[in-house]
């Protein structure tokens, strides 16, 4: 190893060194946490995204992008669960339940809408 080689994470060029502390009631913080988790985000990232876009201005576009990212995250989770269920059905040599088709149709429509 040479003197210039370093291990670990690379340094961030623009670290987040400033803080804005906000106060919430227990119910408000729980609501924020639930919304963040529904989008597959941490509450701090959700709050930052809700307040700012990448240039530091309030934006509706940023919220829409976060919502799309959250929907994609939820679809990924649904897909993982669906794959586990199908694997189990194959092991048991059982066909798909009849009531699964409407759910699959809704998932296909949502994917088609997101891909536009």
Protein Blocks (a to p, Z undefined) as FASTA:
>chain_A
ZZkbcgdjdddfbdcfbccdddddfklmmmmmmmmmmnopafklmmmmmmpcfkopacfk
lmmmmmmmmmmmmmmmmmmmmmmmmmmmmmnopacdfklmmmmmmmmmmmmmmmZZ
